[in-house]
């Protein structure tokens, strides 16, 4: 029985948290036990997830398996991208400058702003009437 090598990392974006494993010797991206094309559906989100593999040209060497929860599809795609990038660094530290230059290692800190008391939403106030 051959032992496969895997690398683990966590990625976050908005409210989404992705646990990502890179499995050596296989290829493809699986998110929540579904193919990434079936799970994400939009081509733009699919491109976001594939970016770290395309920039490092390691897509043929690894299969990415991700478990994602929280947030929406766009946030989940960003979380998976960060997780894949971090896992690639645990595979080879020399990839860090390339991934950093392309912006794949920066955790996007933007989150939804909370609703304030006395307002309709985070910043939206009620309509003014003169009376």
C-alpha positions as a printed Julia matrix, in Angstrom:
131×3 Matrix{Float64}:
   0.0    0.0     0.0
   1.57   3.29   -1.1
   1.33   6.27    1.19
   0.21   9.47   -0.52
   1.63  12.78    0.59
  -0.83  15.51    1.5
  -0.53  19.11    2.64
  -3.14  20.96    4.73
  -4.02  24.65    5.1
  -6.95  26.84    6.12
  -8.31  29.75    4.1
 -10.83  32.42    5.11
 -12.76  35.11    3.22
 -15.78  37.1     4.47
 -17.78  34.55    6.49
 -16.41  31.48    4.7
 -13.86  29.06    6.14
 -12.16  26.47    3.89
 -10.12  23.5     5.06
  -7.95  22.46    2.11
  -5.85  19.33    1.54
  -3.49  18.97   -1.41
  -2.99  15.34   -2.41
   0.11  14.62   -4.47
  -0.07  12.45   -7.58
  -3.66  13.27   -8.54
  -5.31  16.24  -10.22
  -8.54  18.19   -9.99
 -10.36  20.34   -7.44
 -13.12  18.93   -5.22
 -15.19  21.22   -2.97
 -17.58  19.67   -0.42
 -17.4   16.28   -2.2
 -18.46  17.78   -5.55
 -16.39  18.79   -8.56
 -15.52  22.49   -8.33
 -17.29  23.23  -11.63
 -20.51  21.7   -10.31
 -20.22  23.34   -6.89
 -19.26  26.89   -7.9
 -21.18  26.95  -11.21
 -19.94  30.43  -12.27
 -16.85  30.47  -14.5
 -15.43  33.54  -12.73
 -15.44  31.72   -9.38
 -13.87  28.67  -10.99
 -11.02  30.86  -12.29
 -10.46  32.3    -8.81
 -10.03  28.82   -7.34
  -7.63  27.7   -10.11
  -5.37  30.8    -9.96
  -2.71  29.44   -7.54
  -2.28  26.28   -9.63
  -2.04  28.24  -12.89
   0.54  30.7   -11.58
   2.75  27.93  -10.13
   2.02  25.39  -12.93
   1.44  22.65  -10.34
  -2.17  21.83  -11.25
  -1.19  18.51  -12.82
   0.71  17.43   -9.67
  -1.96  17.97   -7.0
  -5.6   17.33   -6.27
  -7.19  19.95   -4.02
  -9.87  18.67   -1.67
 -11.71  21.39    0.26
 -14.43  21.44    2.92
 -16.05  24.87    3.02
 -18.77  26.3     5.25
 -20.21  29.75    5.86
 -20.56  32.74    3.57
 -21.69  32.71   -0.03
 -20.18  31.15   -3.12
 -17.85  34.11   -3.85
 -16.5   34.14   -0.31
 -16.07  30.38   -0.39
 -14.12  30.59   -3.67
 -11.79  33.18   -2.15
 -11.33  31.05    0.96
 -10.44  27.99   -1.14
  -7.93  30.05   -3.15
  -6.18  31.21    0.03
  -6.2   27.66    1.4
  -4.67  26.23   -1.78
  -1.99  28.95   -1.78
  -1.05  28.28    1.84
  -0.95  24.53    1.25
   1.35  25.04   -1.76
   3.73  26.95    0.52
   3.78  24.06    2.97
   4.76  21.9    -0.03
   7.52  24.24   -1.23
   8.55  27.42    0.59
  10.19  28.75   -2.62
   6.71  29.4    -4.08
   6.02  32.13   -1.49
   7.4   35.13   -3.49
   5.42  34.16   -6.6
   2.16  33.64   -4.7
   2.73  36.82   -2.66
   3.38  38.87   -5.82
   0.11  37.67   -7.34
  -1.79  38.52   -4.14
  -2.9   34.98   -3.28
  -1.48  35.03    0.27
  -3.18  38.21    1.43
  -6.21  37.45    3.58
  -8.96  39.85    2.47
 -10.14  41.43    5.75
 -13.4   42.9     4.4
 -16.52  41.57    6.09
 -20.14  42.62    6.17
 -20.65  45.68    8.33
 -23.08  45.17   11.19
 -26.47  46.84   11.35
 -26.53  49.87   13.66
 -29.38  50.6    16.08
 -31.83  53.24   14.88
 -30.99  52.59   11.23
 -32.49  50.46    8.51
 -29.22  48.67    7.68
 -25.52  49.28    8.38
 -25.55  52.85    7.04
 -28.94  53.34    5.44
 -31.17  55.65    7.44
 -34.93  55.95    7.21
 -36.36  58.3     4.59
 -36.64  61.89    5.75
 -40.08  63.52    5.62
 -40.6   67.19    6.38
 -44.21  66.84    7.66
